[in-house]
Amino acid sequence: MLSSLGRANVGKSTLLNSVLKRRTLLSTSSKAGHTKALNFFLVGPEPGKFVVVDAPGYGARGRPEWGELFDHYVRTRKQLKRIYILFNAKHGLNAFDKEMLAHLSTLLLNEQGVQTFTLQSVITKADDVPVDSLQTNLLQIKKDIWQAAPLCLPPIITSAEMKPPFGIEELRKNIESACAL
């Protein structure tokens, strides 16, 4: 079981559709805040090998009850293998992102000090950043991620809209490895 999380309009649903090779499995919208609940998708041949969870966006457009719902999910879901936290390459990390990373870091270890799931960062929409500033943006994002959550895995850089998509195959392999598929 894995979950995707990120600020509103970071491209969670678009990225998951691309990774799962489905165009319309997850509903997408250009309007921020389209996802309003935890959406569970059984993926793979019948009866399905694993579950993907698409979470509502957090931040200025998010709602406190969505955060409470996600926290409850993370604390109680024993099958959770990895949380993928997404960041927009163009916008970098803001205070909400850093706070979410720090919060998730507190949930990584249970009371016995055992890491119950891993946290994987993903940078989306890399094609939205001008080539001459992409490297600078990526370095700053990586630095911000590490400062907020040192146990977070290094980011996978993606663009689901490029033809062909960029970083999607690497993300698929990462998911397969995390879920032992």
N, C-alpha and C positions, 0 to 999 in steps of 0.2 A: 504494500500500500504506500502510495506517495501522495503528496499534496503540493499544490502550487499556491503561492501567496505573493502579493505585491500591492503597491499603491494602485488606486483606481486608474484605469486606462494605461497600464504598463504593457498590456498585450498578453495577459495570462491565457485567455481562451484561444486567441489566435495562435499562440505558440503551441499550446497543447493539441489543437487541431492539426497543426503541421507535424508535430512529433508522432501523433497517432495515425497520420496519413488519412485523415478524415477532414473534409471541408466544413461540415456543418454539425459535427457531433456536439461541440460546445457552442452555445449561442454567443455571437460577438456583436459589438456595437461601437460606433465611434463616440457615443455618449458615455461619459464616465459613470461608474456606479451601476452598470447593467446587471452584474451578478449580485444577487441579494441574499443568497443562502449558500451553505455548503452543498455543492452538487457532486454526487458520487457517480462514477462511471465504471462499470465492469468492462475490462478490456481484454481482448484475446478471443481465441476460438471458444465456443461453448464448453464449459460454463463460464469461461473467462479466467485468465490467469492472475490478474491483479486489479486493484481498484485505484483509480485516479480521482483525486478530490480537487475540485476547482473552488477556491475560496473567494469571498467578496473582497474588494479592495479596501485597504486601510488608508488612513491619512485624512486630509481635510474633507474629502468627499465620503469617507467611510462613516460608519455608525458604531457607537460604543457597543451595542448589543451584538454586532457582528464579531467584534474582538472577543467578547465573552464567550460566544459560541465557538470560535476557533480555539481559544484557550482550553475550553472544556474538552473539545475534540483531541487536542494534542496531549493533554494530561491523562485521558482515559483510553486512548486507542492503542492497545498493545501491539497491533499489527503494523503500526506506522514505521516505515523504514527510513524515509528521507523526506524532508521538506525542501522544496525548491523555492527560493525567494528571488523574485525578479526585480531588476532595476533597469530603467530606461537609460540607454547610453547617452542620449542627448541631455537629459536633465540631471543625471548623477544622483547622489544620495542627498536627501534633505533630513531634517530633524526627525520626521516620522519614520523614515527608513532606518536611521541609526538607532532610534528607540526600539523599533521592532527587532532588529538584529540583536541588540543587547538583551531584550526580553526573551527571545527565543534561546539565546545562549544560556539563560538561567534554567530553561526547561530541558536542555540537552541531557543533563545528568539527573538520575533519580536519587532517592534518599540514601541509597547504598553507594553512590558515587559511580554508578554504571551509566555509560552513555547509551540511551535507549533508542535514539535515532540520530541521523546525521543531517546537517544543514548544508545545502548546496546553493551557492549564488549563481544567478544567470543574468547576463546583461542582454537585454532585448533591444531591438530597433537600431542595431549598429549602423544600418544603412542611412539613418536619419542624421548622422553626424558628418559634417564635411571632412573629407579625408585628411586635410591638413591639421585638424584639431582632434581627430579620433584617438591617437596615441596618448595625448595629454589627458583627455577625458577618461580613458580606460585606466591609466595609471592612478588618477585621483580616486576613481571609484574603487579600485583594488585596495588602495591605502585606507579609504574610509571603511570598507568592509572589514579589513583586518583589525583596525582600531576598535570597531564596535563589537566584533565577534571573532576573536582569534581562532576559534574552533571551526568556523565556517570554511567549507572547502573553496578553493580558488574558483573564480567565476568562469563559466562557459559563455563565450560571446556568440550571440545569435542574431539572425535576421530572418524571420519567417516570410517576409514579403519579397526578398530577393529571388530572382530566377537564375539558377536554382537557389533554394534557401541555404543560408549559411549557418553552420554550427548545429544544425538539426540532427545530423547523423551522430555527431559526438554526444549530443544530449540523449539520443536514443540509447546509445551504448552505456552511458552513465546510468540511465534508468534500469536497463537490463542488469547491470552489475549490482546496483543497489537492491534490486528486488530478486536477485538470484534467478533470473529467467533464462 
